[in-house]
Amino acid sequence: MHVDKSLGGIEMLRKVWAYVFVTTREPRRVVQSIRKIRGVVKADALFGTPDIIVLVEGSDIGTMDTVIDKIALVPEGSSD
């Protein structure tokens, strides 16, 4: 974790962000499950390919990768 104190003593926490593209047969159901994962900022179903776009946030790349791994484990057709 990196804390930047360069703004007049105000601590700013730097975060890493990634857009994740998901292809699935059940975008409406899968997006509901993805939205429940901690670290997911936003998830939306799309028309066309990819089926879902997800904005992921983490305090570092390792944390962000953990969130992406959880997205990959969401089963097709899951809504929990």
C-alpha positions as CSV (number, residue, x, y, z in Angstrom):
1,M,0.0,0.0,0.0
2,H,1.3,3.4,-0.9
3,V,0.2,6.6,0.9
4,D,1.0,9.9,-0.8
5,K,1.4,12.8,1.7
6,S,2.2,15.4,-0.9
7,L,-1.0,17.3,-0.8
8,G,-0.5,19.6,2.2
9,G,-0.4,16.8,4.8
10,I,-3.6,15.2,3.4
11,E,-3.1,11.5,3.1
12,M,-4.3,10.1,-0.3
13,L,-4.6,6.4,-0.7
14,R,-3.7,5.2,-4.2
15,K,-5.7,2.4,-5.7
16,V,-5.5,0.4,-8.8
17,W,-8.4,-0.1,-11.2
18,A,-9.2,-2.5,-14.0
19,Y,-12.0,-3.1,-16.5
20,V,-12.9,-6.8,-16.8
21,F,-14.8,-8.2,-19.7
22,V,-16.9,-11.2,-19.1
23,T,-18.5,-13.6,-21.6
24,T,-21.4,-15.8,-20.4
25,R,-24.6,-17.4,-21.5
26,E,-26.6,-15.8,-18.6
27,P,-25.4,-12.2,-18.3
28,R,-28.4,-10.9,-16.3
29,R,-27.9,-13.6,-13.6
30,V,-24.1,-13.5,-13.6
31,V,-23.9,-9.7,-13.3
32,Q,-26.1,-9.9,-10.1
33,S,-23.6,-12.3,-8.5
34,I,-20.6,-10.2,-9.6
35,R,-22.0,-7.1,-8.1
36,K,-21.9,-8.7,-4.7
37,I,-18.2,-9.3,-4.8
38,R,-16.2,-7.0,-2.6
39,G,-13.9,-4.9,-4.8
40,V,-16.4,-4.6,-7.6
41,V,-17.2,-1.0,-8.1
42,K,-19.6,-1.4,-11.0
43,A,-20.9,-4.3,-13.2
44,D,-23.2,-3.9,-16.1
45,A,-24.6,-6.3,-18.7
46,L,-24.1,-5.2,-22.3
47,F,-25.6,-5.9,-25.7
48,G,-23.1,-7.9,-27.8
49,T,-19.7,-9.1,-26.9
50,P,-18.5,-8.9,-24.2
51,D,-21.7,-9.7,-22.2
52,I,-20.6,-7.9,-19.0
53,I,-18.2,-5.2,-18.2
54,V,-16.9,-4.9,-14.6
55,L,-14.9,-2.1,-12.9
56,V,-12.7,-3.6,-10.2
57,E,-10.8,-1.7,-7.6
58,G,-8.0,-2.8,-5.3
59,S,-5.4,-1.3,-3.0
60,D,-2.7,-3.0,-5.0
61,I,-2.4,-5.3,-8.0
62,G,-2.6,-8.5,-5.8
63,T,-5.8,-7.4,-4.2
64,M,-7.3,-6.5,-7.6
65,D,-6.2,-9.9,-9.0
66,T,-8.0,-11.6,-6.1
67,V,-11.2,-9.8,-7.0
68,I,-10.8,-10.9,-10.7
69,D,-10.2,-14.5,-9.6
70,K,-13.5,-14.4,-7.7
71,I,-15.3,-13.1,-10.8
72,A,-13.9,-16.0,-12.8
73,L,-15.3,-18.4,-10.2
74,V,-18.9,-17.2,-10.5
75,P,-20.9,-20.1,-12.0
76,E,-23.0,-19.7,-15.1
77,G,-26.6,-18.9,-14.2
78,S,-25.7,-18.1,-10.6
79,S,-27.7,-15.4,-8.8
80,D,-26.1,-15.7,-5.4
